[in-house]
Amino acid sequence: MDKYLPGLRLVLIALSLTLFVEHAVSATLIDDFSDFQAVDNGSDGPVAIVGSDLNGITRTLTATPFSNGDTSEVVVEAGLLTVSNGPSGGIASVFYSFDAIDLASLAGAFTFATEFMDLSHQVQLIANGSSIFGFTDLGLGQHVIAFTQFSDPGAFSHLNSLELKFQGRDAWDAQFKLLATANNTVPEPPVFALLAIGLLATGFSSPKKCCSSSCEARIHSRLTSGLSPMFIKALKSSLSALPLICTLFITPYADASVLTIDNFSHAQTAIDRGNSFGSPTTVNQLTGTDLANASRTFIAVASGTSYANKEEIASGGTVLKITNGGTSAGTASIVWNFDPINFTAHGNAILLEILSIDLGVQVEMVANGSSTSGAQSFSGPGNFWLGFDAFSNPAVFSSVNSFRLNFSGPAAWDGQFRVLATTTPVPLPPAFVLMGSVLLGGIGIRRRPSR
């Protein structure tokens, strides 16, 4: 029995860690911002939404500019909550009402992500109309706000409303993604690592007698009851593959090498209206890029002949926005020039992260002014990959000195993007799981018991 115990301990440890991970990522979704709703200088709602785990939930949007004649807007669309304001700034509110729930028994914190922001805005959360998390400056990225940071944490044991308030001045804008709850008491990954190491060390230490021979026999009988000798032998022989499988599970899923062409943090704008030609704008010594001596040019060309047919290209806060007003079906081009570099040393594909996109929008990518990808269509938000081999002359990627994106779309099309880079796509986690299972089963079957 002793020879089987280390392997069984290892299997139990792996299963326990899996359960811990599942518990760590569990969350109650409050709003995934997929249900469209918009308001301009006023209130809209309550509106029932479906992108939530809460029962009977409705949402009300309110936008209030600080000055008369100014504009404040709140829009929920395609997984994003967008707040925008005129020169004076304003206050925006997102109010949720739902069936009472004991949220404290399910989680310990709220979590949401800031995709884009101006420095001049703050966020406040109010639970049940009275338990307040005061106005606070939050930066970009994922935020976790513990229930204990509210004025009355007890409200979360019988919660039936939640309000997000945003305020700021000087034409502030911001975008947010995925409001949910999370467990803020999960041990950090290093704690799990130390726990696993300690258990493994205990499991593989020299076995000591802890009970009589008859006791050991009973333990062996219970552990192996119903298991055929072939299965036990396969399990034992398969343990040699577990280090490889554990490595596949534990290793972070990351791109092998990433060369950032542009993270769109450098502020720049270009505007063109249907009744007048807007001039392209150029930024020299571009920041937010891994390219040397890079410059970037925005070229906006609106369609139509009216003033309302405006096309705008804007970057800043790690987001590239392209908008078309009125009935404009304009084209937008972004051109980068830089010192020659071997893109193939950093990957085999171009990655463009899409935050939101209208149907029918296409992009053409051009390397070195001549190697073109042709018009490519987007299926929706997410990571858009395009391999070098999809270009008319893939050989240019060994020495690239310019890159261009040409966007086009139907009337009033819009799009938002976050990162442009070269990288190598890696297999998805489910692929690793399948490969690990095959290795485990294959080794177990191959190593049959000797006669």
C-alpha positions in Angstrom: 0.0 0.0 0.0 2.9 2.4 0.8 4.0 2.5 -2.8 0.6 3.8 -3.9 0.1 6.5 -1.2 2.5 9.1 -2.7 0.7 9.0 -6.0 -2.7 9.1 -4.4 -1.7 12.1 -2.3 -0.5 13.9 -5.4 -3.8 13.2 -7.2 -5.8 14.5 -4.2 -3.6 17.6 -4.0 -4.2 18.4 -7.6 -7.9 18.0 -7.2 -7.9 20.2 -4.1 -6.0 22.9 -5.8 -8.4 22.7 -8.7 -11.3 23.2 -6.3 -9.5 26.2 -4.7 -9.0 27.8 -8.1 -12.7 27.3 -9.0 -13.7 28.9 -5.8 -11.3 31.8 -6.3 -12.8 32.8 -9.6 -16.4 32.3 -8.7 -18.4 35.6 -9.0 -21.9 36.9 -9.0 -22.4 38.9 -12.2 -24.2 42.2 -11.6 -24.0 43.7 -15.1 -21.9 42.7 -18.1 -23.1 45.9 -19.9 -24.3 43.9 -22.9 -27.9 45.3 -22.8 -28.0 48.5 -24.8 -29.2 51.6 -23.1 -28.4 55.3 -23.5 -29.3 58.7 -22.0 -28.3 62.3 -22.9 -29.0 65.0 -20.3 -31.6 63.3 -18.3 -32.8 59.9 -17.1 -33.7 56.6 -18.8 -35.3 53.6 -17.0 -35.9 51.6 -15.2 -35.1 49.0 -17.9 -35.0 45.2 -17.2 -31.7 43.7 -18.2 -30.6 40.1 -18.8 -26.8 40.4 -18.5 -26.9 39.7 -14.8 -27.1 36.9 -12.2 -29.5 38.9 -10.0 -33.3 38.2 -10.1 -35.7 40.9 -11.1 -33.0 43.4 -11.9 -33.7 46.8 -13.6 -31.2 49.6 -14.5 -31.7 53.3 -14.6 -29.2 55.7 -16.2 -28.9 59.4 -15.3 -26.7 62.0 -16.9 -26.5 65.6 -15.5 -24.1 68.3 -16.8 -22.8 70.9 -14.4 -23.7 73.8 -16.7 -26.9 74.6 -18.7 -26.4 74.1 -22.4 -23.7 71.5 -21.8 -23.9 67.8 -22.5 -23.5 64.7 -20.3 -24.1 61.2 -21.7 -24.2 57.6 -20.5 -24.2 54.7 -22.9 -24.2 50.9 -22.2 -23.4 48.9 -25.3 -21.3 45.8 -26.4 -19.9 45.1 -22.9 -18.9 48.6 -22.1 -20.3 51.4 -19.9 -19.2 54.7 -21.4 -19.6 58.1 -19.7 -18.8 61.3 -21.6 -19.2 65.0 -20.8 -18.9 68.4 -22.3 -16.4 71.1 -21.2 -18.0 71.7 -17.8 -18.1 68.1 -16.7 -21.0 66.4 -15.0 -22.4 63.6 -12.8 -23.5 60.2 -14.1 -25.5 57.6 -12.2 -26.2 53.9 -12.9 -28.9 52.6 -10.5 -29.8 48.9 -10.0 -32.9 47.6 -8.2 -33.4 43.8 -7.8 -34.8 41.1 -5.6 -33.3 41.0 -2.1 -30.2 38.8 -1.9 -27.7 37.9 0.8 -24.6 39.0 -1.1 -22.4 38.7 2.0 -22.8 34.9 1.9 -21.6 34.7 -1.7 -18.8 37.2 -1.9 -16.8 39.9 0.0 -16.2 42.6 -2.6 -17.2 44.3 -5.8 -15.0 44.1 -8.9 -15.0 46.1 -12.1 -12.5 47.2 -14.7 -11.7 50.7 -16.0 -10.9 50.5 -19.7 -10.4 54.2 -20.3 -10.5 57.3 -18.1 -9.6 61.0 -17.7 -7.7 61.9 -14.5 -10.5 64.3 -13.4 -13.2 61.8 -12.4 -14.1 59.9 -9.2 -16.4 56.9 -8.4 -18.8 56.3 -5.6 -20.9 53.2 -4.8 -24.0 53.2 -2.7 -25.7 50.0 -1.3 -29.4 50.0 -0.3 -29.4 53.8 -0.6 -27.4 54.4 2.6 -24.2 52.3 2.8 -21.6 54.4 1.0 -18.2 53.9 -0.5 -17.2 57.5 -0.8 -16.0 59.3 -4.0 -12.6 57.9 -4.8 -10.0 58.4 -7.6 -9.5 55.0 -9.4 -7.0 54.4 -12.1 -7.0 52.1 -15.1 -7.3 48.3 -14.7 -9.2 45.9 -12.4 -10.6 47.3 -9.1 -11.7 45.4 -6.0 -13.8 47.3 -3.4 -14.4 45.2 -0.3 -17.8 45.3 1.4 -16.0 46.4 4.6 -15.0 49.6 2.9 -18.7 50.7 2.9 -20.2 52.8 5.7 -22.5 49.9 6.7 -21.2 46.5 5.6 -24.3 44.8 7.1 -26.4 46.1 4.2 -24.9 43.3 2.0 -26.7 40.6 4.0 -30.0 41.9 2.6 -29.2 43.9 -0.6 -31.8 45.1 -3.0 -30.3 48.1 -4.7 -26.9 49.4 -5.8 -25.9 52.7 -7.4 -22.7 53.7 -9.2 -22.0 57.5 -9.3 -19.3 59.2 -11.4 -18.3 62.8 -11.2 -15.7 65.0 -12.8 -14.8 68.2 -14.5 -13.1 69.5 -17.6 -14.8 67.3 -20.3 -14.1 64.1 -18.5 -14.7 60.7 -20.2 -14.4 57.1 -18.9 -15.2 53.5 -19.9 -15.9 50.6 -17.6 -16.3 46.8 -18.0 -18.0 43.9 -16.1 -19.4 44.8 -12.7 -19.5 41.7 -10.5 -18.8 40.4 -7.0 -15.7 38.5 -6.0 -14.3 36.7 -2.9 -11.5 39.0 -1.6 -10.4 36.4 1.0 -8.8 33.9 -1.4 -5.1 33.3 -0.5 -2.5 34.8 -2.9 -0.9 32.4 -5.5 2.4 32.2 -3.5 0.4 30.8 -0.5 -1.1 28.0 -2.8 2.5 27.3 -4.1 3.9 27.0 -0.5 0.9 24.8 0.5 1.4 22.5 -2.5 5.2 22.2 -1.9 4.6 21.3 1.8 2.0 18.7 1.0 4.1 17.2 -1.7 7.1 17.0 0.6 4.9 15.3 3.2 3.5 12.9 0.7 6.8 11.7 -0.7 8.6 11.5 2.6 9.6 8.1 3.8 6.6 6.2 5.0 6.3 5.3 8.6 4.2 2.8 10.4 1.2 4.5 11.9 -1.0 1.5 12.5 -1.0 -2.3 12.6 -0.8 -4.5 9.6 -4.5 -5.3 9.8 -5.3 -1.5 9.9 -3.2 -1.0 6.8 -5.0 -3.9 5.1 -8.4 -2.3 5.8 -7.1 1.1 4.4 -5.8 -0.6 1.3 -9.1 -2.5 0.8 -11.2 0.7 1.1 -9.0 2.8 -1.2 -8.9 0.2 -3.9 -12.4 -1.3 -3.5 -14.0 -1.5 -6.9 -10.7 -0.8 -8.8 -9.3 -3.4 -11.1 -5.6 -4.3 -10.8 -5.1 -3.0 -14.4 -6.5 0.5 -13.3 -4.3 0.6 -10.2 -1.3 -0.3 -12.3 -2.2 2.3 -14.9 -2.6 5.0 -12.2 0.8 4.2 -10.8 2.6 4.2 -14.1 0.8 7.4 -15.1 2.2 9.3 -12.2 5.4 10.0 -14.1 3.4 12.2 -16.5 1.9 14.3 -13.7 4.8 16.8 -13.4 4.4 17.7 -17.0 0.6 18.0 -16.7 0.9 20.1 -13.6 3.3 22.4 -15.4 0.8 22.8 -18.2 -1.9 23.8 -15.7 0.3 26.1 -13.5 2.3 27.9 -16.1 0.6 31.3 -16.9 -0.9 31.4 -20.3 1.1 34.2 -22.0 2.2 35.1 -25.5 5.7 33.8 -26.1 6.9 37.3 -27.3 5.1 40.5 -27.8 6.3 43.6 -29.7 3.9 46.5 -29.0 3.3 48.6 -32.1 1.0 51.0 -30.2 -0.9 50.8 -26.9 -2.7 54.1 -27.8 -1.8 55.9 -24.6 -0.3 58.8 -26.6 -3.1 61.5 -27.0 -3.9 62.5 -30.5 -7.0 63.6 -32.5 -8.0 64.1 -36.1 -11.4 65.3 -37.3 -13.0 65.7 -40.7 -16.5 67.0 -41.5 -18.6 66.4 -44.6 -18.6 70.0 -45.7 -14.9 70.7 -45.1 -11.6 68.8 -45.4 -9.8 68.1 -42.1 -6.1 68.0 -42.0 -4.2 64.8 -41.0 -2.4 65.0 -37.7 1.0 63.6 -36.9 2.8 62.8 -33.7 6.6 62.5 -33.8 8.5 60.6 -31.1 5.5 58.4 -30.3 5.3 56.9 -26.8 3.5 53.7 -25.8 5.4 51.7 -28.4 8.4 49.3 -28.6 9.4 50.7 -32.0 12.4 53.1 -32.3 11.9 56.6 -33.6 8.2 56.0 -34.3 5.8 58.5 -35.6 2.0 58.2 -36.1 -0.4 59.9 -38.5 -4.2 60.0 -38.3 -6.2 60.5 -41.5 -9.9 61.0 -41.1 -12.1 61.3 -44.2 -15.9 61.7 -43.6 -18.5 61.0 -46.3 -21.4 63.2 -47.2 -21.6 67.0 -47.5 -23.2 68.1 -44.3 -21.5 69.5 -41.1 -23.1 66.7 -39.0 -21.3 64.1 -41.0 -18.2 64.1 -38.8 -15.6 61.5 -38.5 -13.2 61.6 -35.6 -10.1 59.5 -34.7 -8.9 59.9 -31.1 -6.4 58.1 -28.9 -5.5 58.3 -25.2 -5.8 56.3 -22.1 -4.8 53.1 -24.0 -7.9 53.3 -26.2 -8.3 54.2 -29.9 -11.7 55.5 -30.8 -13.1 56.0 -34.3 -16.6 57.6 -34.6 -18.8 58.6 -37.5 -21.6 61.1 -36.9 -24.8 61.6 -38.9 -24.8 59.4 -42.0 -21.0 59.4 -42.5 -19.6 56.2 -43.8 -16.0 57.6 -43.6 -12.6 56.0 -43.8 -10.0 56.2 -41.1 -6.3 55.5 -41.6 -3.5 55.2 -39.0 0.0 55.2 -40.3 3.2 54.3 -38.3 6.7 55.0 -39.6 9.8 53.7 -37.6 13.3 52.4 -37.8 13.5 49.0 -39.6 12.8 46.0 -37.4 12.4 42.3 -37.8 8.8 41.5 -36.8 9.3 37.8 -37.3 11.7 37.8 -34.3 8.7 38.6 -32.1 5.9 36.5 -33.5 4.1 35.4 -36.6 0.9 37.5 -36.4 -0.6 40.9 -35.9 -2.9 41.3 -32.8 -5.5 44.0 -32.6 -7.7 44.0 -29.4 -11.3 45.1 -30.2 -13.3 46.7 -27.3 -16.4 47.4 -29.4 -17.2 47.4 -33.1 -20.3 47.9 -35.3 -21.3 45.2 -37.8 -19.9 45.7 -41.3 -16.7 47.4 -40.3 -13.5 46.2 -42.1 -9.8 46.8 -41.8 -7.0 46.5 -44.3 -3.4 46.2 -43.0 -0.5 47.2 -45.1 3.2 46.6 -44.3 6.0 48.6 -45.9 3.4 50.3 -48.1 2.9 47.4 -50.4 2.2 44.1 -48.6 -1.5 44.1 -48.0 -3.9 41.9 -46.1 -6.9 42.9 -48.1 -10.1 43.9 -46.4 -10.7 41.9 -43.3 -14.1 41.7 -41.4 -14.5 41.7 -37.6 -16.9 39.3 -36.0 -17.2 41.3 -32.8 -15.2 42.4 -29.7 -12.2 40.4 -28.6 -8.7 39.6 -29.9 -8.4 39.8 -33.7 -5.4 37.9 -35.1 -4.0 38.1 -38.6 -1.0 35.9 -39.5 1.9 37.3 -41.6 1.2 34.6 -44.2 -2.2 36.4 -44.9 -0.4 39.3 -46.4 0.4 39.6 -50.1 4.2 39.6 -49.4 5.0 38.0 -46.0 8.7 38.4 -46.6 8.6 42.1 -45.8 8.1 41.3 -42.1 11.8 40.4 -41.8 12.5 44.2 -42.1 9.5 46.4 -41.5 9.7 50.2 -41.4 6.0 51.2 -41.8 2.6 49.8 -40.9 -0.9 51.1 -41.8 -4.5 50.4 -40.8 -7.3 51.4 -43.1 -10.7 51.2 -41.5 -14.1 51.5 -43.4 -17.7 50.7 -42.6 -21.4 51.5 -43.1 -23.2 54.7 -42.2 -22.4 56.0 -38.7 -20.0 53.2 -37.9 -17.9 53.3 -34.7 -15.1 51.2 -33.3 -12.9 51.1 -30.2 -9.5 49.3 -30.0 -6.9 48.9 -27.3 -3.6 47.3 -28.4 -1.8 46.7 -31.6 1.1 44.3 -31.4 3.0 41.4 -33.1 2.9 38.1 -31.2 2.5 34.4 -31.6 -1.0 33.0 -30.7 -0.8 30.2 -28.0 -3.2 27.3 -27.5 -6.2 27.9 -25.4 -6.3 26.4 -21.8 -8.9 23.7 -22.9 -6.3 22.5 -25.4 -3.8 22.0 -22.6 -6.4 20.1 -20.6 -7.1 17.8 -23.5 -3.4 17.3 -24.2 -2.7 16.5 -20.5 -5.6 14.0 -20.4 -4.3 12.2 -23.5 -0.8 12.0 -22.0 -2.1 10.7 -18.8 -4.3 8.0 -20.4 -1.7 7.1 -23.1 1.1 6.5 -20.6 -1.2 4.4 -18.4 -2.4 2.2 -21.2 1.1 1.8 -22.8 2.7 0.6 -19.6 0.9 -2.7 -19.1 1.7 -5.0 -16.2 4.3 -7.6 -16.9 3.3 -11.2 -17.0 
